[in-house]
Amino acid sequence: MVRVSGWLTGRGTEFGGAPFRFNTVDMEGESAVEAGIPVVSMPEPEGDIGVAVLPRGRYVTVTHAGHPDQLFGVITAVQEWAEREGLEWDMTVVDGAERRACRLESYPTDPRVEPDPSKWEIELAFRLAD
């Protein structure tokens, strides 16, 4: 993430936040993670740094105040709530791993300002099926 933010800063690109986009989540194995930073204007891609637009659609969102280690419980509660509500995720399961169309985990709290992770705010967004 530091490399991407440095690359954007070097081009004078204004940030719009700092989400992480998870493409594949496998709680028992490896997850494939694509990190990104929303920007005000789209820079030209370079080398292995690309640009993308997050998919439009309906999302379930939740804000967690606390340590990132507590996110598993938060995500489980969101999934249980969505199931009770009859909501379907925009995802497929391949070999036990969830491949989501879009799952964001954003950290609006700047760790340089608030170094205590137990005081961070974390925003989660999960895209729903159309």
N, CA, C and O atoms as a Tinker XYZ file with bonds, in Angstrom:
   520  protein
     1  N      0.823000   -1.185000    0.000000    73     2
     2  CA     0.000000    0.000000    0.000000    64     1     3
     3  C      0.874000    1.259000    0.000000    63     2     4     5
     4  O      0.533000    2.262000   -0.627000    81     3
     5  N      1.999000    1.193000    0.707000    73     3     6
     6  CA     2.903000    2.338000    0.754000    64     5     7
     7  C      3.439000    2.650000   -0.635000    63     6     8     9
     8  O      3.580000    3.814000   -1.010000    81     7
     9  N      3.733000    1.609000   -1.388000    73     7    10
    10  CA     4.249000    1.798000   -2.751000    64     9    11
    11  C      3.214000    2.491000   -3.629000    63    10    12    13
    12  O      3.552000    3.400000   -4.387000    81    11
    13  N      1.948000    2.066000   -3.530000    73    11    14
    14  CA     0.886000    2.662000   -4.341000    64    13    15
    15  C      0.656000    4.110000   -3.931000    63    14    16    17
    16  O      0.541000    4.986000   -4.788000    81    15
    17  N      0.587000    4.369000   -2.618000    73    15    18
    18  CA     0.356000    5.753000   -2.178000    64    17    19
    19  C      1.518000    6.658000   -2.584000    63    18    20    21
    20  O      1.301000    7.812000   -2.952000    81    19
    21  N      2.753000    6.144000   -2.522000    73    19    22
    22  CA     3.905000    6.929000   -2.971000    64    21    23
    23  C      3.846000    7.206000   -4.461000    63    22    24    25
    24  O      4.164000    8.308000   -4.908000    81    23
    25  N      3.440000    6.205000   -5.230000    73    23    26
    26  CA     3.313000    6.355000   -6.681000    64    25    27
    27  C      2.271000    7.416000   -7.004000    63    26    28    29
    28  O      2.511000    8.276000   -7.851000    81    27
    29  N      1.111000    7.369000   -6.341000    73    27    30
    30  CA     0.053000    8.360000   -6.569000    64    29    31
    31  C      0.502000    9.761000   -6.157000    63    30    32    33
    32  O      0.274000   10.731000   -6.880000    81    31
    33  N      1.138000    9.860000   -4.998000    73    31    34
    34  CA     1.610000   11.153000   -4.511000    64    33    35
    35  C      2.617000   11.757000   -5.479000    63    34    36    37
    36  O      2.590000   12.960000   -5.735000    81    35
    37  N      3.504000   10.927000   -6.019000    73    35    38
    38  CA     4.504000   11.387000   -6.970000    64    37    39
    39  C      3.908000   11.940000   -8.255000    63    38    40    41
    40  O      4.571000   12.681000   -8.981000    81    39
    41  N      2.669000   11.587000   -8.537000    73    39    42
    42  CA     1.979000   12.087000   -9.733000    64    41    43
    43  C      0.991000   13.204000   -9.397000    63    42    44    45
    44  O      0.265000   13.686000  -10.267000    81    43
    45  N      0.972000   13.610000   -8.119000    73    43    46
    46  CA     0.075000   14.681000   -7.707000    64    45    47
    47  C     -1.389000   14.276000   -7.692000    63    46    48    49
    48  O     -2.268000   15.130000   -7.804000    81    47
    49  N     -1.665000   12.974000   -7.555000    73    47    50
    50  CA    -3.032000   12.476000   -7.561000    64    49    51
    51  C     -3.654000   12.652000   -6.175000    63    50    52    53
    52  O     -3.070000   12.236000   -5.175000    81    51
    53  N     -4.832000   13.265000   -6.116000    73    51    54
    54  CA    -5.512000   13.496000   -4.847000    64    53    55
    55  C     -6.249000   12.229000   -4.408000    63    54    56    57
    56  O     -6.985000   11.627000   -5.190000    81    55
    57  N     -6.042000   11.834000   -3.150000    73    55    58
    58  CA    -6.692000   10.640000   -2.598000    64    57    59
    59  C     -8.146000   10.937000   -2.249000    63    58    60    61
    60  O     -8.515000   12.073000   -1.954000    81    59
    61  N     -8.960000    9.885000   -2.291000    73    59    62
    62  CA   -10.347000    9.980000   -1.871000    64    61    63
    63  C    -10.656000    9.022000   -0.723000    63    62    64    65
    64  O    -11.821000    8.887000   -0.346000    81    63
    65  N     -9.652000    8.354000   -0.156000    73    63    66
    66  CA    -9.827000    7.382000    0.920000    64    65    67
    67  C     -8.782000    6.289000    0.787000    63    66    68    69
    68  O     -7.813000    6.445000    0.044000    81    67
    69  N     -8.970000    5.173000    1.504000    73    67    70
    70  CA    -7.971000    4.099000    1.450000    64    69    71
    71  C     -8.564000    2.705000    1.614000    63    70    72    73
    72  O     -8.280000    2.052000    2.617000    81    71
    73  N     -9.379000    2.216000    0.668000    73    71    74
    74  CA    -9.918000    0.861000    0.852000    64    73    75
    75  C     -8.948000   -0.220000    0.390000    63    74    76    77
    76  O     -8.006000    0.043000   -0.357000    81    75
    77  N     -9.200000   -1.434000    0.852000    73    75    78
    78  CA    -8.524000   -2.617000    0.357000    64    77    79
    79  C     -9.577000   -3.455000   -0.332000    63    78    80    81
    80  O    -10.640000   -3.688000    0.244000    81    79
    81  N     -9.330000   -3.901000   -1.507000    73    79    82
    82  CA   -10.301000   -4.714000   -2.239000    64    81    83
    83  C     -9.858000   -6.166000   -2.172000    63    82    84    85
    84  O     -8.768000   -6.501000   -2.634000    81    83
    85  N    -10.683000   -7.027000   -1.606000    73    83    86
    86  CA   -10.377000   -8.444000   -1.503000    64    85    87
    87  C    -11.067000   -9.178000   -2.633000    63    86    88    89
    88  O    -12.295000   -9.145000   -2.721000    81    87
    89  N    -10.324000   -9.832000   -3.491000    73    87    90
    90  CA   -10.921000  -10.579000   -4.590000    64    89    91
    91  C    -11.329000  -11.977000   -4.159000    63    90    92    93
    92  O    -12.428000  -12.426000   -4.484000    81    91
    93  N    -10.476000  -12.661000   -3.442000    73    91    94
    94  CA   -10.757000  -14.021000   -3.007000    64    93    95
    95  C    -10.441000  -14.123000   -1.526000    63    94    96    97
    96  O     -9.350000  -13.752000   -1.090000    81    95
    97  N    -11.396000  -14.626000   -0.749000    73    95    98
    98  CA   -11.187000  -14.792000    0.684000    64    97    99
    99  C    -11.337000  -16.272000    1.011000    63    98   100   101
   100  O    -12.390000  -16.867000    0.786000    81    99
   101  N    -10.277000  -16.850000    1.541000    73    99   102
   102  CA   -10.274000  -18.239000    1.962000    64   101   103
   103  C     -9.820000  -18.252000    3.416000    63   102   104   105
   104  O     -8.627000  -18.137000    3.699000    81   103
   105  N    -10.771000  -18.391000    4.338000    73   103   106
   106  CA   -10.456000  -18.311000    5.757000    64   105   107
   107  C     -9.557000  -19.451000    6.224000    63   106   108   109
   108  O     -8.914000  -19.338000    7.268000    81   107
   109  N     -9.503000  -20.547000    5.467000    73   107   110
   110  CA    -8.687000  -21.702000    5.847000    64   109   111
   111  C     -7.344000  -21.731000    5.110000    63   110   112   113
   112  O     -6.449000  -22.485000    5.493000    81   111
   113  N     -7.197000  -20.924000    4.062000    73   111   114
   114  CA    -5.975000  -20.972000    3.264000    64   113   115
   115  C     -5.499000  -19.571000    2.911000    63   114   116   117
   116  O     -5.505000  -18.664000    3.744000    81   115
   117  N     -5.088000  -19.415000    1.664000    73   115   118
   118  CA    -4.577000  -18.126000    1.203000    64   117   119
   119  C     -5.673000  -17.300000    0.558000    63   118   120   121
   120  O     -6.544000  -17.832000   -0.130000    81   119
   121  N     -5.624000  -15.992000    0.786000    73   119   122
   122  CA    -6.538000  -15.058000    0.136000    64   121   123
   123  C     -5.751000  -14.256000   -0.887000    63   122   124   125
   124  O     -4.598000  -13.893000   -0.652000    81   123
   125  N     -6.384000  -13.979000   -2.027000    73   123   126
   126  CA    -5.776000  -13.111000   -3.030000    64   125   127
   127  C     -6.319000  -11.705000   -2.796000    63   126   128   129
   128  O     -7.525000  -11.475000   -2.878000    81   127
   129  N     -5.429000  -10.778000   -2.506000    73   127   130
   130  CA    -5.846000   -9.438000   -2.139000    64   129   131
   131  C     -5.338000   -8.429000   -3.155000    63   130   132   133
   132  O     -4.170000   -8.447000   -3.544000    81   131
   133  N     -6.225000   -7.562000   -3.573000    73   131   134
   134  CA    -5.871000   -6.460000   -4.460000    64   133   135
   135  C     -6.114000   -5.178000   -3.673000    63   134   136   137
   136  O     -7.258000   -4.853000   -3.352000    81   135
   137  N     -5.052000   -4.453000   -3.362000    73   135   138
   138  CA    -5.170000   -3.236000   -2.572000    64   137   139
   139  C     -5.328000   -2.033000   -3.490000    63   138   140   141
   140  O     -4.771000   -1.995000   -4.588000    81   139
   141  N     -6.093000   -1.055000   -3.027000    73   139   142
   142  CA    -6.295000    0.137000   -3.835000    64   141   143
   143  C     -6.611000    1.345000   -2.999000    63   142   144   145
   144  O     -6.971000    1.233000   -1.827000    81   143
   145  N     -6.475000    2.493000   -3.604000    73   143   146
   146  CA    -6.791000    3.771000   -2.971000    64   145   147
   147  C     -7.707000    4.538000   -3.912000    63   146   148   149
   148  O     -7.353000    4.766000   -5.069000    81   147
   149  N     -8.890000    4.942000   -3.429000    73   147   150
   150  CA    -9.747000    5.748000   -4.305000    64   149   151
   151  C     -9.099000    7.104000   -4.563000    63   150   152   153
   152  O     -8.463000    7.686000   -3.685000    81   151
   153  N     -9.274000    7.584000   -5.767000    73   151   154
   154  CA    -8.663000    8.854000   -6.171000    64   153   155
   155  C     -9.712000    9.778000   -6.774000    63   154   156   157
   156  O    -10.763000    9.335000   -7.237000    81   155
   157  N     -9.402000   11.069000   -6.758000    73   155   158
   158  CA   -10.313000   12.072000   -7.307000    64   157   159
   159  C    -10.295000   12.028000   -8.829000    63   158   160   161
   160  O    -11.338000   12.172000   -9.466000    81   159
   161  N     -9.102000   11.828000   -9.424000    73   159   162
   162  CA    -8.992000   11.707000  -10.880000    64   161   163
   163  C     -8.146000   10.473000  -11.188000    63   162   164   165
   164  O     -7.242000   10.122000  -10.430000    81   163
   165  N     -8.450000    9.828000  -12.300000    73   163   166
   166  CA    -7.832000    8.559000  -12.670000    64   165   167
   167  C     -6.461000    8.775000  -13.309000    63   166   168   169
   168  O     -6.366000    9.392000  -14.370000    81   167
   169  N     -5.379000    8.266000  -12.664000    73   167   170
   170  CA    -4.054000    8.356000  -13.286000    64   169   171
   171  C     -3.882000    7.281000  -14.345000    63   170   172   173
   172  O     -4.662000    6.330000  -14.400000    81   171
   173  N     -2.876000    7.423000  -15.177000    73   171   174
   174  CA    -2.545000    6.392000  -16.163000    64   173   175
   175  C     -1.807000    5.259000  -15.452000    63   174   176   177
   176  O     -0.921000    5.522000  -14.639000    81   175
   177  N     -2.156000    4.002000  -15.742000    73   175   178
   178  CA    -1.449000    2.883000  -15.111000    64   177   179
   179  C      0.012000    2.857000  -15.553000    63   178   180   181
   180  O      0.378000    3.394000  -16.599000    81   179
   181  N      0.836000    2.213000  -14.723000    73   179   182
   182  CA     2.263000    2.130000  -15.038000    64   181   183
   183  C      2.832000    0.855000  -14.435000    63   182   184   185
   184  O      2.633000    0.585000  -13.251000    81   183
   185  N      3.536000    0.072000  -15.236000    73   183   186
   186  CA     4.147000   -1.161000  -14.742000    64   185   187
   187  C      3.098000   -2.092000  -14.167000    63   186   188   189
   188  O      2.091000   -2.388000  -14.810000    81   187
   189  N      3.345000   -2.552000  -12.943000    73   187   190
   190  CA     2.388000   -3.464000  -12.314000    64   189   191
   191  C      1.357000   -2.734000  -11.446000    63   190   192   193
   192  O      0.605000   -3.375000  -10.713000    81   191
   193  N      1.316000   -1.404000  -11.524000    73   191   194
   194  CA     0.291000   -0.622000  -10.830000    64   193   195
   195  C     -0.782000   -0.277000  -11.847000    63   194   196   197
   196  O     -0.522000    0.408000  -12.836000    81   195
   197  N     -1.993000   -0.760000  -11.592000    73   195   198
   198  CA    -3.094000   -0.542000  -12.516000    64   197   199
   199  C     -4.142000    0.375000  -11.921000    63   198   200   201
   200  O     -4.027000    0.822000  -10.779000    81   199
   201  N     -5.143000    0.640000  -12.696000    73   199   202
   202  CA    -6.283000    1.430000  -12.233000    64   201   203
   203  C     -7.555000    0.626000  -12.508000    63   202   204   205
   204  O     -7.613000   -0.160000  -13.454000    81   203
   205  N     -8.556000    0.831000  -11.683000    73   203   206
   206  CA    -9.809000    0.102000  -11.836000    64   205   207
   207  C    -10.942000    0.945000  -11.280000    63   206   208   209
   208  O    -10.729000    1.870000  -10.497000    81   207
   209  N    -12.131000    0.609000  -11.696000    73   207   210
   210  CA   -13.329000    1.255000  -11.180000    64   209   211
   211  C    -14.115000    0.198000  -10.420000    63   210   212   213
   212  O    -14.360000   -0.890000  -10.941000    81   211
   213  N    -14.508000    0.512000   -9.198000    73   211   214
   214  CA   -15.284000   -0.438000   -8.407000    64   213   215
   215  C    -16.672000   -0.590000   -9.017000    63   214   216   217
   216  O    -17.221000    0.378000   -9.543000    81   215
   217  N    -17.244000   -1.775000   -8.957000    73   215   218
   218  CA   -18.544000   -1.991000   -9.592000    64   217   219
   219  C    -19.687000   -1.267000   -8.881000    63   218   220   221
   220  O    -19.759000   -1.226000   -7.653000    81   219
   221  N    -20.570000   -0.702000   -9.692000    73   219   222
   222  CA   -21.781000   -0.091000   -9.150000    64   221   223
   223  C    -22.682000   -1.197000   -8.642000    63   222   224   225
   224  O    -22.519000   -2.365000   -8.994000    81   223
   225  N    -23.621000   -0.816000   -7.820000    73   223   226
   226  CA   -24.586000   -1.793000   -7.342000    64   225   227
   227  C    -24.975000   -1.524000   -5.912000    63   226   228   229
   228  O    -24.648000   -0.487000   -5.334000    81   227
   229  N    -25.689000   -2.492000   -5.354000    73   227   230
   230  CA   -26.128000   -2.394000   -3.963000    64   229   231
   231  C    -25.079000   -3.068000   -3.077000    63   230   232   233
   232  O    -24.530000   -4.116000   -3.416000    81   231
   233  N    -24.822000   -2.437000   -1.942000    73   231   234
   234  CA   -23.831000   -2.945000   -0.999000    64   233   235
   235  C    -24.426000   -3.011000    0.401000    63   234   236   237
   236  O    -25.259000   -2.184000    0.773000    81   235
   237  N    -23.995000   -3.992000    1.165000    73   235   238
   238  CA   -24.243000   -4.014000    2.602000    64   237   239
   239  C    -23.008000   -3.387000    3.219000    63   238   240   241
   240  O    -21.882000   -3.771000    2.903000    81   239
   241  N    -23.224000   -2.410000    4.107000    73   239   242
   242  CA   -22.094000   -1.734000    4.738000    64   241   243
   243  C    -22.233000   -1.779000    6.257000    63   242   244   245
   244  O    -23.337000   -1.814000    6.801000    81   243
   245  N    -21.101000   -1.778000    6.911000    73   243   246
   246  CA   -21.060000   -1.736000    8.374000    64   245   247
   247  C    -19.778000   -1.019000    8.780000    63   246   248   249
   248  O    -18.741000   -1.159000    8.131000    81   247
   249  N    -19.864000   -0.256000    9.853000    73   247   250
   250  CA   -18.686000    0.420000   10.396000    64   249   251
   251  C    -18.354000   -0.204000   11.746000    63   250   252   253
   252  O    -19.210000   -0.314000   12.624000    81   251
   253  N    -17.109000   -0.605000   11.893000    73   251   254
   254  CA   -16.616000   -1.217000   13.139000    64   253   255
   255  C    -15.681000   -0.238000   13.819000    63   254   256   257
   256  O    -14.779000    0.311000   13.185000    81   255
   257  N    -15.893000   -0.018000   15.105000    73   255   258
   258  CA   -14.967000    0.796000   15.907000    64   257   259
   259  C    -14.209000   -0.163000   16.806000    63   258   260   261
   260  O    -14.772000   -0.713000   17.753000    81   259
   261  N    -12.941000   -0.361000   16.513000    73   259   262
   262  CA   -12.146000   -1.278000   17.324000    64   261   263
   263  C    -11.023000   -1.905000   16.531000    63   262   264   265
   264  O    -10.792000   -1.559000   15.372000    81   263
   265  N    -10.333000   -2.824000   17.161000    73   263   266
   266  CA    -9.150000   -3.478000   16.597000    64   265   267
   267  C     -9.522000   -4.323000   15.371000    63   266   268   269
   268  O    -10.574000   -4.961000   15.356000    81   267
   269  N     -8.661000   -4.327000   14.344000    73   267   270
   270  CA    -8.905000   -5.160000   13.159000    64   269   271
   271  C     -9.036000   -6.650000   13.483000    63   270   272   273
   272  O     -9.690000   -7.381000   12.739000    81   271
   273  N     -8.433000   -7.108000   14.569000    73   271   274
   274  CA    -8.547000   -8.519000   14.949000    64   273   275
   275  C     -9.988000   -8.925000   15.244000    63   274   276   277
   276  O    -10.292000  -10.117000   15.262000    81   275
   277  N    -10.879000   -7.966000   15.474000    73   275   278
   278  CA   -12.276000   -8.246000   15.791000    64   277   279
   279  C    -13.142000   -8.359000   14.536000    63   278   280   281
   280  O    -14.336000   -8.637000   14.640000    81   279
   281  N    -12.568000   -8.150000   13.368000    73   279   282
   282  CA   -13.359000   -8.129000   12.139000    64   281   283
   283  C    -14.014000   -9.467000   11.805000    63   282   284   285
   284  O    -15.095000   -9.483000   11.218000    81   283
   285  N    -13.398000  -10.569000   12.157000    73   283   286
   286  CA   -13.993000  -11.869000   11.843000    64   285   287
   287  C    -15.397000  -11.966000   12.440000    63   286   288   289
   288  O    -16.332000  -12.404000   11.769000    81   287
   289  N    -15.541000  -11.558000   13.696000    73   287   290
   290  CA   -16.845000  -11.574000   14.350000    64   289   291
   291  C    -17.830000  -10.622000   13.704000    63   290   292   293
   292  O    -19.014000  -10.936000   13.580000    81   291
   293  N    -17.349000   -9.464000   13.292000    73   291   294
   294  CA   -18.206000   -8.478000   12.620000    64   293   295
   295  C    -18.698000   -9.040000   11.288000    63   294   296   297
   296  O    -19.883000   -8.943000   10.971000    81   295
   297  N    -17.798000   -9.619000   10.520000    73   295   298
   298  CA   -18.158000  -10.172000    9.209000    64   297   299
   299  C    -19.143000  -11.331000    9.376000    63   298   300   301
   300  O    -20.101000  -11.445000    8.612000    81   299
   301  N    -18.914000  -12.180000   10.362000    73   299   302
   302  CA   -19.838000  -13.282000   10.622000    64   301   303
   303  C    -21.230000  -12.751000   10.947000    63   302   304   305
   304  O    -22.223000  -13.280000   10.448000    81   303
   305  N    -21.314000  -11.716000   11.775000    73   303   306
   306  CA   -22.613000  -11.120000   12.134000    64   305   307
   307  C    -23.301000  -10.524000   10.911000    63   306   308   309
   308  O    -24.517000  -10.651000   10.765000    81   307
   309  N    -22.538000   -9.874000   10.030000    73   307   310
   310  CA   -23.118000   -9.300000    8.803000    64   309   311
   311  C    -23.652000  -10.418000    7.902000    63   310   312   313
   312  O    -24.741000  -10.296000    7.341000    81   311
   313  N    -22.895000  -11.494000    7.764000    73   311   314
   314  CA   -23.338000  -12.607000    6.921000    64   313   315
   315  C    -24.600000  -13.255000    7.480000    63   314   316   317
   316  O    -25.506000  -13.599000    6.721000    81   315
   317  N    -24.668000  -13.424000    8.786000    73   315   318
   318  CA   -25.862000  -14.006000    9.408000    64   317   319
   319  C    -27.069000  -13.085000    9.237000    63   318   320   321
   320  O    -28.172000  -13.552000    8.953000    81   319
   321  N    -26.862000  -11.783000    9.407000    73   319   322
   322  CA   -27.945000  -10.817000    9.219000    64   321   323
   323  C    -28.464000  -10.865000    7.780000    63   322   324   325
   324  O    -29.673000  -10.897000    7.555000    81   323
   325  N    -27.548000  -10.871000    6.809000    73   323   326
   326  CA   -27.938000  -10.887000    5.397000    64   325   327
   327  C    -28.719000  -12.160000    5.064000    63   326   328   329
   328  O    -29.678000  -12.119000    4.293000    81   327
   329  N    -28.315000  -13.267000    5.635000    73   327   330
   330  CA   -29.040000  -14.523000    5.392000    64   329   331
   331  C    -30.467000  -14.426000    5.941000    63   330   332   333
   332  O    -31.413000  -14.845000    5.274000    81   331
   333  N    -30.631000  -13.881000    7.144000    73   331   334
   334  CA   -31.974000  -13.711000    7.718000    64   333   335
   335  C    -32.832000  -12.779000    6.869000    63   334   336   337
   336  O    -34.050000  -12.945000    6.796000    81   335
   337  N    -32.196000  -11.799000    6.225000    73   335   338
   338  CA   -32.906000  -10.828000    5.386000    64   337   339
   339  C    -33.155000  -11.347000    3.964000    63   338   340   341
   340  O    -33.837000  -10.697000    3.172000    81   339
   341  N    -32.601000  -12.512000    3.652000    73   339   342
   342  CA   -32.777000  -13.084000    2.319000    64   341   343
   343  C    -31.936000  -12.406000    1.249000    63   342   344   345
   344  O    -32.293000  -12.437000    0.071000    81   343
   345  N    -30.836000  -11.801000    1.637000    73   343   346
   346  CA   -29.958000  -11.111000    0.687000    64   345   347
   347  C    -28.933000  -12.086000    0.127000    63   346   348   349
   348  O    -28.463000  -12.982000    0.828000    81   347
   349  N    -28.592000  -11.901000   -1.145000    73   347   350
   350  CA   -27.592000  -12.754000   -1.790000    64   349   351
   351  C    -26.375000  -11.923000   -2.168000    63   350   352   353
   352  O    -26.498000  -10.819000   -2.699000    81   351
   353  N    -25.207000  -12.468000   -1.889000    73   351   354
   354  CA   -23.956000  -11.789000   -2.227000    64   353   355
   355  C    -23.632000  -11.959000   -3.705000    63   354   356   357
   356  O    -24.024000  -12.949000   -4.324000    81   355
   357  N    -22.928000  -11.004000   -4.258000    73   355   358
   358  CA   -22.412000  -11.121000   -5.616000    64   357   359
   359  C    -21.065000  -11.828000   -5.514000    63   358   360   361
   360  O    -20.011000  -11.192000   -5.491000    81   359
   361  N    -21.124000  -13.154000   -5.454000    73   359   362
   362  CA   -19.899000  -13.942000   -5.286000    64   361   363
   363  C    -20.111000  -15.360000   -5.775000    63   362   364   365
   364  O    -21.235000  -15.828000   -5.956000    81   363
   365  N    -18.997000  -16.015000   -5.980000    73   363   366
   366  CA   -18.991000  -17.443000   -6.274000    64   365   367
   367  C    -18.031000  -18.097000   -5.284000    63   366   368   369
   368  O    -17.178000  -17.419000   -4.710000    81   367
   369  N    -18.160000  -19.390000   -5.081000    73   367   370
   370  CA   -17.244000  -20.132000   -4.220000    64   369   371
   371  C    -16.501000  -21.124000   -5.093000    63   370   372   373
   372  O    -17.116000  -21.956000   -5.761000    81   371
   373  N    -15.168000  -21.036000   -5.089000    73   371   374
   374  CA   -14.316000  -21.913000   -5.887000    64   373   375
   375  C    -13.325000  -22.587000   -4.948000    63   374   376   377
   376  O    -12.513000  -21.918000   -4.310000    81   375
   377  N    -13.393000  -23.911000   -4.865000    73   375   378
   378  CA   -12.506000  -24.688000   -3.983000    64   377   379
   379  C    -12.534000  -24.157000   -2.551000    63   378   380   381
   380  O    -11.497000  -24.098000   -1.891000    81   379
   381  N    -13.704000  -23.773000   -2.073000    73   379   382
   382  CA   -13.864000  -23.309000   -0.701000    64   381   383
   383  C    -13.542000  -21.845000   -0.477000    63   382   384   385
   384  O    -13.734000  -21.332000    0.625000    81   383
   385  N    -13.056000  -21.166000   -1.500000    73   383   386
   386  CA   -12.695000  -19.747000   -1.380000    64   385   387
   387  C    -13.794000  -18.874000   -1.983000    63   386   388   389
   388  O    -14.321000  -19.181000   -3.052000    81   387
   389  N    -14.135000  -17.790000   -1.298000    73   387   390
   390  CA   -15.141000  -16.851000   -1.782000    64   389   391
   391  C    -14.507000  -15.894000   -2.786000    63   390   392   393
   392  O    -13.526000  -15.216000   -2.478000    81   391
   393  N    -15.068000  -15.846000   -3.972000    73   391   394
   394  CA   -14.630000  -14.890000   -5.000000    64   393   395
   395  C    -15.750000  -13.871000   -5.125000    63   394   396   397
   396  O    -16.771000  -14.138000   -5.759000    81   395
   397  N    -15.561000  -12.705000   -4.521000    73   395   398
   398  CA   -16.586000  -11.658000   -4.493000    64   397   399
   399  C    -16.370000  -10.660000   -5.616000    63   398   400   401
   400  O    -15.240000  -10.360000   -6.001000    81   399
   401  N    -17.489000  -10.152000   -6.133000    73   399   402
   402  CA   -17.400000   -9.111000   -7.150000    64   401   403
   403  C    -16.769000   -7.859000   -6.555000    63   402   404   405
   404  O    -16.022000   -7.152000   -7.232000    81   403
   405  N    -17.073000   -7.587000   -5.277000    73   403   406
   406  CA   -16.438000   -6.463000   -4.597000    64   405   407
   407  C    -16.655000   -6.595000   -3.097000    63   406   408   409
   408  O    -17.786000   -6.726000   -2.628000    81   407
   409  N    -15.567000   -6.558000   -2.362000    73   407   410
   410  CA   -15.567000   -6.544000   -0.903000    64   409   411
   411  C    -14.515000   -5.545000   -0.488000    63   410   412   413
   412  O    -13.328000   -5.727000   -0.760000    81   411
   413  N    -14.953000   -4.486000    0.172000    73   411   414
   414  CA   -14.023000   -3.440000    0.580000    64   413   415
   415  C    -13.848000   -3.420000    2.089000    63   414   416   417
   416  O    -14.795000   -3.634000    2.846000    81   415
   417  N    -12.641000   -3.163000    2.501000    73   415   418
   418  CA   -12.309000   -2.969000    3.903000    64   417   419
   419  C    -11.518000   -1.672000    3.949000    63   418   420   421
   420  O    -10.349000   -1.637000    3.565000    81   419
   421  N    -12.159000   -0.602000    4.419000    73   419   422
   422  CA   -11.538000    0.722000    4.399000    64   421   423
   423  C    -11.131000    1.149000    5.803000    63   422   424   425
   424  O    -11.822000    0.860000    6.780000    81   423
   425  N    -10.019000    1.828000    5.884000    73   423   426
   426  CA    -9.486000    2.300000    7.152000    64   425   427
   427  C     -9.393000    3.826000    7.152000    63   426   428   429
   428  O     -8.332000    4.377000    6.855000    81   427
   429  N    -10.486000    4.514000    7.479000    73   427   430
   430  CA   -10.444000    5.984000    7.471000    64   429   431
   431  C     -9.578000    6.577000    8.583000    63   430   432   433
   432  O     -9.155000    7.729000    8.483000    81   431
   433  N     -9.310000    5.813000    9.632000    73   431   434
   434  CA    -8.458000    6.313000   10.710000    64   433   435
   435  C     -7.006000    6.295000   10.254000    63   434   436   437
   436  O     -6.498000    5.260000    9.821000    81   435
   437  N     -6.347000    7.430000   10.350000    73   435   438
   438  CA    -4.938000    7.534000    9.980000    64   437   439
   439  C     -4.088000    7.020000   11.143000    63   438   440   441
   440  O     -4.094000    7.626000   12.215000    81   439
   441  N     -3.352000    5.907000   10.956000    73   439   442
   442  CA    -2.552000    5.355000   12.056000    64   441   443
   443  C     -1.432000    6.290000   12.525000    63   442   444   445
   444  O     -0.884000    6.103000   13.611000    81   443
   445  N     -1.094000    7.287000   11.715000    73   443   446
   446  CA    -0.096000    8.270000   12.171000    64   445   447
   447  C     -0.705000    9.212000   13.200000    63   446   448   449
   448  O      0.002000    9.769000   14.041000    81   447
   449  N     -2.038000    9.389000   13.126000    73   447   450
   450  CA    -2.747000   10.252000   14.078000    64   449   451
   451  C     -3.218000    9.435000   15.282000    63   450   452   453
   452  O     -3.121000    9.890000   16.422000    81   451
   453  N     -3.729000    8.225000   15.022000    73   451   454
   454  CA    -4.203000    7.327000   16.092000    64   453   455
   455  C     -3.489000    5.990000   15.962000    63   454   456   457
   456  O     -3.955000    5.108000   15.241000    81   455
   457  N     -2.342000    5.827000   16.665000    73   455   458
   458  CA    -1.567000    4.596000   16.530000    64   457   459
   459  C     -2.181000    3.390000   17.237000    63   458   460   461
   460  O     -1.746000    2.265000   16.994000    81   459
   461  N     -3.174000    3.584000   18.101000    73   459   462
   462  CA    -3.796000    2.475000   18.832000    64   461   463
   463  C     -4.881000    1.826000   17.983000    63   462   464   465
   464  O     -5.949000    2.414000   17.818000    81   463
   465  N     -4.642000    0.615000   17.430000    73   463   466
   466  CA    -5.630000   -0.036000   16.563000    64   465   467
   467  C     -6.979000   -0.272000   17.242000    63   466   468   469
   468  O     -7.995000   -0.383000   16.555000    81   467
   469  N     -7.013000   -0.349000   18.563000    73   467   470
   470  CA    -8.288000   -0.581000   19.247000    64   469   471
   471  C     -9.199000    0.645000   19.166000    63   470   472   473
   472  O    -10.366000    0.580000   19.554000    81   471
   473  N     -8.669000    1.759000   18.665000    73   471   474
   474  CA    -9.454000    2.985000   18.519000    64   473   475
   475  C     -9.732000    3.324000   17.057000    63   474   476   477
   476  O    -10.251000    4.399000   16.759000    81   475
   477  N     -9.390000    2.416000   16.148000    73   475   478
   478  CA    -9.592000    2.672000   14.726000    64   477   479
   479  C    -11.049000    2.483000   14.322000    63   478   480   481
   480  O    -11.800000    1.750000   14.965000    81   479
   481  N    -11.426000    3.157000   13.250000    73   479   482
   482  CA   -12.713000    2.960000   12.596000    64   481   483
   483  C    -12.437000    2.212000   11.298000    63   482   484   485
   484  O    -11.556000    2.586000   10.524000    81   483
   485  N    -13.209000    1.144000   11.072000    73   483   486
   486  CA   -13.034000    0.317000    9.883000    64   485   487
   487  C    -14.394000    0.162000    9.208000    63   486   488   489
   488  O    -15.372000   -0.229000    9.845000    81   487
   489  N    -14.447000    0.470000    7.926000    73   487   490
   490  CA   -15.692000    0.378000    7.170000    64   489   491
   491  C    -15.627000   -0.828000    6.236000    63   490   492   493
   492  O    -14.658000   -1.006000    5.497000    81   491
   493  N    -16.664000   -1.646000    6.280000    73   491   494
   494  CA   -16.756000   -2.819000    5.407000    64   493   495
   495  C    -17.911000   -2.623000    4.437000    63   494   496   497
   496  O    -18.956000   -2.088000    4.806000    81   495
   497  N    -17.719000   -3.058000    3.195000    73   495   498
   498  CA   -18.775000   -2.994000    2.186000    64   497   499
   499  C    -18.725000   -4.274000    1.349000    63   498   500   501
   500  O    -17.667000   -4.655000    0.848000    81   499
   501  N    -19.880000   -4.935000    1.203000    73   499   502
   502  CA   -20.001000   -6.181000    0.455000    64   501   503
   503  C    -21.044000   -5.983000   -0.640000    63   502   504   505
   504  O    -22.179000   -5.608000   -0.348000    81   503
   505  N    -20.675000   -6.230000   -1.895000    73   503   506
   506  CA   -21.622000   -6.052000   -3.000000    64   505   507
   507  C    -22.648000   -7.180000   -3.012000    63   506   508   509
   508  O    -22.314000   -8.355000   -2.861000    81   507
   509  N    -23.908000   -6.784000   -3.195000    73   507   510
   510  CA   -25.011000   -7.731000   -3.294000    64   509   511
   511  C    -25.237000   -8.125000   -4.751000    63   510   512   513
   512  O    -24.911000   -7.368000   -5.665000    81   511
   513  N    -25.794000   -9.306000   -4.956000    73   511   514
   514  CA   -26.153000   -9.741000   -6.303000    64   513   515
   515  C    -27.266000   -8.843000   -6.846000    63   514   516   517
   516  O    -28.105000   -8.349000   -6.094000    81   515
   517  N    -27.255000   -8.644000   -8.165000    73   515   518
   518  CA   -28.293000   -7.823000   -8.801000    64   517   519
   519  C    -29.638000   -8.528000   -8.773000    63   518   520
   520  O    -30.629000   -7.988000   -9.263000    81   519
